[in-house]
Structures are given as structure tokens and as C-alpha cells.
Amino acid sequence: MLGVQLAELLDADPPGVAEALDLVAGFDDTLVHGLARLGEERAAALTALAGAVAASPLGPAVAEATGKVAAGSVSDDHLAALAGARTALFGAVHDARLADLDAALGRTREAWQEPPEAAPEARSMLAGSRSWLRELAIAGWRGVGHDLISAADQTIEALLAEPELRRLAVLLDGLAAELRASSPLATAERLPARRWADLWARALTLSWEDDVTDLSGAAPPVESVSGRLLLLGVDVHEHGTAVQAQVHAVLEPADGAPARLVRTSVVAAKVDTIVGPALWRLLHGHPVLLTALAERRALEITDLPLLAGGDLVWHDDRATAGEPADPFATARIQLAGALAPPVPPLERHPVRIAEPVLLEGYTTDGSALELDGRPLPLDLDRLPACGPLTPALVAASSACIGLLRWDGGRWMVQPLAVQATVKRKPVEVHGGDWALGITDPKVAKAEARAGDAVAVLRERAGRLLRK
């Protein structure tokens, strides 16, 4: 990415973005205090939200919902309309920011096409999840107590038992866990109002079977693809109860079609005591993918399902590790011309933007990269603790493969790999280098002293199963 491209991106200011975010903030404030305690200011915030979508197909439903909620009548239909309006505003912001990014990079993006719809399924547990979300909205985050948080436990347990509903289950479980960890909410100094409103609105949308026919929240596969997969880097998402390795790559289709940007993810459940490099051992069921990450190899894939949003559904038995493939060479040669995937409608949220880029020829003070005098802030909080990539290495780097993100009202870059100079020697470090085990002797020794938490927990689980 050149300085002139960065300048175009940073200087772009689509009209209406700030106003849309202000409207969302006003709605989120009503969820902090609860729909049961609407004053004039918060009732006006709902009216403004309805006004913003008045000319859209959502307009009549949101206008009716606003009037009913202000009058003290809160139903699932009304909340679904309000959540839809909030989602639509964020979708507009997402589209404006992503269009800026594509224009600055000269990146071509595939148009979204609706996949075939599956038959809707009505389940009582979905009604239970909506009931809990309705009670949260009525009480407001400040009014949520232990009893209300615990009321979701039975519904979450039932959802987890259904594979196609686990996305909703994990979402609700995560929200409940965060509410529980932040209690007492009535006296908390600060609340993550936007984050919790995001989770609430997304869960409510997923739980509405009349509008969401695929209850897993993911679009069905639209095609199967084969070819060569050239990895760019891995973004590790860690939560107290789960870990996900999301791999960004360039696919060279076997049929000779143009190269395209894709993602693929593998996930494992965990407990909060498993952290750091031990996380990779939870993903041992995907040895081919881990080998490609650790050894920086290309992958030959056969008939992998591809979702409409550009995500490959990973099957380790349909892939083989090929020859070494330098991710920086892939980025320099392939990234500029690769076709970017479309974004599914319900995924259009600005915080979701994470576009792979190659940055070279910059200087850095450790907090931002500077290209031709323009600073681009670094998102170092996202560096995974399970890999060798550190802030010090980023500060010593001169080239970086990263993900451009738009969060908190500004563009930032999350490094996935760097080329740096350490003790006058060039080094190349990637976030997935330890996917098959720690390669740094000092870190390996420290981990050995700390003990293998995964092995201990597996041994204990085995002992319990043998009883």
C-alpha cells in the first residue's frame, strides 16, 4: 500500500457516517437505561432512528414500533424492527467505509447474490431466546440483575444441543457471561454499551425464524472450489470458552478463473486456563492447515464448500500441503488483482471490516506506521499471544502483511506478519509460526516449566470418563 493510497483512504469522509453513528449511539443509550424508563430524550432518540429509515422498506414497521414502545408496549415484533433499523444504519456505514477502502486499493469486489433460501423452522427455544432479549431491553443494562442473567441458562443449554443453533447459543452465552462478569451493573462506572447492543441486536436477528431461514446465521454453500490456496496470515480470535483461527488467503482456482480473496476458519472449545501457545494444541484435528501455517506452504484443495461471503468451509481431508510459498511474495504478486468477496447483508457492520493489505517502505514509532508522512495507527491489542509476533518486532519492521480495520471512528492496521531487522539481521515472523509447536527455545523452556494445561485437562477428563 502506497502513501498516496493511504492518503486517499484517510482523507475520505463519506457524508452521513457521523450522523448515522450518532443515531446508533442514541438508541444504544436507551438500552443502557431500559425501554421501561423512556424519558423525552430517549423517546426522541427512537423517533430519530425511525426517521433515518423512513424511506426504506423498514420505515413503516420501525415507525409503528417506536410509537408502541414509547407508549409502554414492547413486543418481539417491535424489538425486531428496532434491531433491524440499527443493523441497517451500521450496514450503511460499513458499505461507505468499505467502498472507500476498495477505491483506495483499486480492489474489485464481487457483487452480492442472494443464495437459495432454506425452509424456515420454528423452534420453541428461539421464542425463549427472544423472550430473554426482550426482558434485557425492558430492564436496560443498568437494571439487569443476577436472576435475569441466569434466566437465559436453560435456553442456552437447549440451543447448544442443536448443531444448527450453536451460533446463536454461543452469542447468547457470551453476552450472559459478560453481563455476569460486569455485575453489579447498576453501579458499574462504565458499560460497553455499543458492544452489548451489537450482541443484543445480532442475537435478536438470528432468533427470528420468519426472517432468518438459516438458523446457524451462515449462508449455505454456493459452490465447491478446487485449486491452490496461498496463505497470507492467520488472525486468532480468543474468548474464555472458545478459540478461532481465521486464515486469510488467495485462492487460485483449478479451472483457471481469476484469483480471489478467501478466508477459512477452524474453531475449538476451551476453558479460560488454556492460553498462549497451548491454544494451537486445541486445533490438532486440522494438521494439514496447521502445517501450512507453521511451514508457510501452499495448500492444494479439492471440492471445499465456499460460502457466499467468501468463507471456505474447512475439511482437512480435502487438502494437502504443497510446496513452500512465501506469504510476502503472494501479497506482492497476487493481492492487488485478487477478486474480493461480497459481504452478506447481516454481516455489514464496520467493526467487521478486516481487509488484507501489504505495507512496505514505512517508518514506525511502535504505535503507528508512517507512509509518506501519513500515520496509520497500529492495532497491537489484537496480536495473538499464541504466536511469536510482538509489538517490539512490529516496531522494528519495514514490511507488514496486515488487516485494515475501521474501528472507533478511524482506520487501523493489525499486523499478521512482518519483515524486520533484529540485531542487524533480517527476520520474517508470522502469527502462525508456532502452529506446530514453539520454535523459540526460551519460550519453549518457559512453557515446559509452566506445564501443559491441555494435557492435564485431557488426562483429568479421561479419568472421569473411566469412572
Secondary structure, 3 states (H helix, E strand, C coil): CCHHHHHHHHHCCCCCHHHHHHHHHHHHHHHHHCHHHCCHHHHHHHHHHHHHCCCCCCHHHHHHHHHHHHCCCCCHHHHHHHHHHHHHHHHHHHHHHHHHHHHHHCCCECCCCCCCCCCCCCCHHHHHHHHHHHHHHHHCHHHCCHHHHHCCHHHHHHHHCCHHHHHHHHHHHHHHHHHHHHCCHHHCCCCCHHHHHHHHHHHHHHCCCCCCCCCCCCCCEEEEEEEEEEEEEEEEEEECCEEEEEEEEEEEECCCCCCEEEEEEEEEECCCCCCHHHHHHHHCCCHHHHHHHHHCEEEEEEEEEEECCCEECCCHHHEEEEEECCHHHHHHHHHHHCEECCCCHHHCCHHHCCEEEEEECCEECCCEEEECCEEEEECHHHCCCCCCCCHHHHHCEEEEEEEEEEECCEEEEEEEEEEEEECCEEEEEECCCCCCCCCCHHHHHHHHHHCCHHHHHHHHHHHHHHC
